[in-house]
Amino acid sequence: MGLDSSSRWRLIKRFRARGFREDTDRPLSVSLRAAEAKDCFAICEIYNFYIQNSVVTFDEQTMQPTQWEEKLAYLNKQNLPFIVAESDSGEILGFAYVAPWRQKSAYRTTVEDSIYLRAAATGKRIGTKLLEELLDLSKKAGIKEVVAVISDSGADSSVRLHEQFGFKKQGHLAKVGFKFDRWLGTILMQKSL
């Protein structure tokens, strides 16, 4: 069953209560860097959590690290950024990337962004750091437009994050996905670089 925003936060609080969290008395040291093939297991683990427990992604089948390795290689070949947030202990806390918005050549300077955090890493501004770096790298790569396609159920924090960076709501597509026995829509947001 998919989680709405408040149910997801309850699950995250349970993870944190079990110790899946950095010590809150000391600041969390996070560095951002380009994703590498060795990161794909952690990336897959993070993403599969959302596939299985939420409706923030419309994917329904868990992925394998090799699928992420292929995606990383494809995006590297396209000179598009794919970055990870890494703790000082070497744990991958989240990742972000941009991918082509559509395959037709006229869309070549428009991308769609994706950001996912390890459940215990939410609420620490890691998503903010990732999106800021992702937008900077996208601009350097010649990207002109970034589109965010966000679930209209349980992704309020993602909408707020994108609004902080100047993304504007461009539309809402109702009932375009069906997951966990319910219809889901998407919110479309856009930012010019």
Long-range contacts (C-beta under 8 A, 24 or more apart in sequence): 1-180, 1-181, 2-53, 2-54, 2-55, 2-153, 2-154, 2-179, 2-180, 2-182, 3-53, 3-54, 3-55, 3-154, 4-55, 4-153, 4-154, 5-153, 5-154, 5-155, 5-156, 5-157, 7-154, 8-53, 8-54, 8-154, 11-53, 11-119, 12-119, 12-120, 12-122, 12-123, 15-119, 15-120, 16-120, 20-119, 20-120, 21-120, 22-87, 22-120, 22-121, 22-124, 28-87, 28-124, 28-126, 29-87, 29-88, 30-85, 30-86, 30-87, 30-88, 30-93, 30-124, 30-126, 30-129, 31-85, 31-86, 31-88, 32-83, 32-84, 32-85, 32-86, 32-129, 32-130, 32-133, 33-83, 33-84, 33-86, 34-81, 34-82, 34-83, 34-84, 35-72, 35-82, 35-83, 35-84, 35-95, 35-97, 36-72, 37-69, 37-72, 37-73, 39-84, 39-92, 39-95, 40-65, 40-66, 40-68, 40-69, 40-72, 41-65, 42-84, 42-91, 42-92, 43-68, 43-84, 43-92, 43-95, 44-68, 46-92, 46-94, 46-95, 46-116, 46-117, 46-118, 47-116, 49-118, 49-119, 50-116, 54-154, 55-151, 55-153, 55-154, 55-177, 55-179, 55-180, 55-182, 55-184, 56-150, 56-151, 56-154, 56-155, 56-158, 57-151, 58-151, 58-177, 58-179, 58-184, 60-179, 71-97, 71-99, 75-99, 79-141, 80-111, 80-138, 80-141, 80-143, 81-133, 81-134, 81-137, 81-138, 81-141, 83-130, 83-133, 83-134, 83-137, 85-117, 85-121, 85-126, 85-129, 85-130, 91-118, 92-118, 93-117, 93-118, 93-121, 93-126, 94-118, 94-121, 94-126, 94-127, 94-130, 95-130, 96-130, 96-131, 96-133, 96-134, 97-134, 98-134, 98-138, 98-143, 98-146, 101-145, 101-147, 109-142, 109-143, 109-144, 109-145, 110-143, 110-144, 110-145, 110-146, 110-147, 111-138, 111-143, 111-145, 111-146, 111-147, 112-146, 112-147, 112-148, 112-149, 113-138, 113-146, 113-147, 113-148, 115-158, 115-161, 122-157, 127-157, 127-161, 128-161, 128-164, 131-161, 131-162, 131-165, 132-165, 135-165, 135-191, 135-193, 138-193, 139-193, 143-193, 144-192, 144-193, 145-190, 145-191, 145-192, 145-193, 146-190, 146-191, 146-193, 147-188, 147-189, 147-190, 148-187, 148-188, 148-189, 148-190, 148-191, 149-186, 149-187, 149-188, 150-186, 150-187, 150-188, 150-189, 151-177, 151-184, 151-185, 151-186, 151-187, 152-184, 152-185, 152-186, 152-187, 153-182, 153-184, 153-185, 155-187, 159-187, 159-189, 162-189, 162-191, 163-189, 165-191, 166-191, 167-191
